[in-house]
Amino acid sequence: VAWADESGARALRPVEARGRFGAGPVIVCHAALSARRLDLAAPPRSPELLDALELFAFVRPARFAAPSPAGLALALGLPEPRGAAAQAETLRAACAALLEEVAERPTPSREEALAQAETLGRAGWGWAQRVLGALRSEPEGRPWRGAGLDVWSRLPEWEDEAPEGRPGSQSVAGGDARDRLASCWCARAWTRRGPPRPNTPRRRRTHSRPRAREGEPRMVLAEAGTGVGKTLGYLAPASLWAERNGGTVWVSTYTRALQRQIERESHAVYPDPETRRTKAVVRKGRENYLCLLNYQEAVQAAQLGGGDLIGTVLVARWLRATRDGDMTGGDFPAWLPTLFSVGPAAQAGPGNLNDRRGECVHAACTHYRTASWSAPCAPRIRPSW
Ligand code: SF4
């Protein structure tokens, strides 16, 4: 355990660290985990205990950071700290960088961030005064009315569209598929900072051609070792086929881990993040996505003192930035509901906010047309490979 202040960083004995934990304003990284390391129970939220991860969730909603000082450093482009003392120093630097960032570039707007920070201040969030000071360091627009929690009123509505026509039937020649695979392979090596291996697509050439039988689907059963590029091997020709025929390719997987892997490989097919955002979409079961109706109920309960108001505001921040509303393995930070001791019924996390019990009321719901990603509106985001 280490401690850092203006005079520098130094190691602390556990007994000393226990005394300082929660006794005065102290910055930690993952309060519950830090407490467990000191043989203490997970602490409740307190204005004296400032978790750097909560500040990250406010300033950079829906962005990834591993829940550790090193993870924060990497997410913020700071040097990776080695050793406890360096990690303690880094934590201070990371928080300073985050406060600077929120002062310069608050998202989605300074006014909305201010309204939410004021709500957090009323709820006793330790970071509130520092965040408010940072936000007010630059000129602000017209002040917001409200707590900034009614995010559903600011999400775009979807419109009914005519069904898409049938895709074309142009085939993809082997040479074209290999060329696409080669360019994807180079992009993949580039993004992974590995050495480009220009010969690899040649070595992975398909050696069998599926037979065409009347009335039967064409199928290939393929098996190869991990890491040889199987996924890219089918994503490359599939993306080419979709481009030529104006169609959609669905890739069905057995596990979420495989989904994540395929999503990662799609970075090689669509290196530009904006293009990828519209071309490669992950779909899961409805229970993975936040239900706005559940969220609205959680907001009302939290405002009446029956829930975790701070957690609810941080989820509001995430909701305005999320790519697809996926709370289990998407861009929602899984560590967020676990930082402090909050009762399971009050937690602002997937257990209470997702549609877990099939309670979705579909078109009878006032939010049915609001969130394009919210189930059952989920199919409205169409991948267009
Ligand atoms: S449509 Fe269903 S999933 Fe979406 S917000 Fe309403 S109840 Fe929840």
Boltz pocket constraint, residues with backbone or C-beta under 6 A from the ligand:
constraints:
  - pocket:
      binder: B
      contacts: [[A, 290], [A, 291], [A, 292], [A, 293], [A, 294], [A, 355], [A, 359], [A, 360], [A, 361], [A, 362], [A, 363], [A, 365], [A, 366], [A, 367], [A, 368], [A, 374], [A, 375], [A, 376], [A, 377]]
      max_distance: 6.0
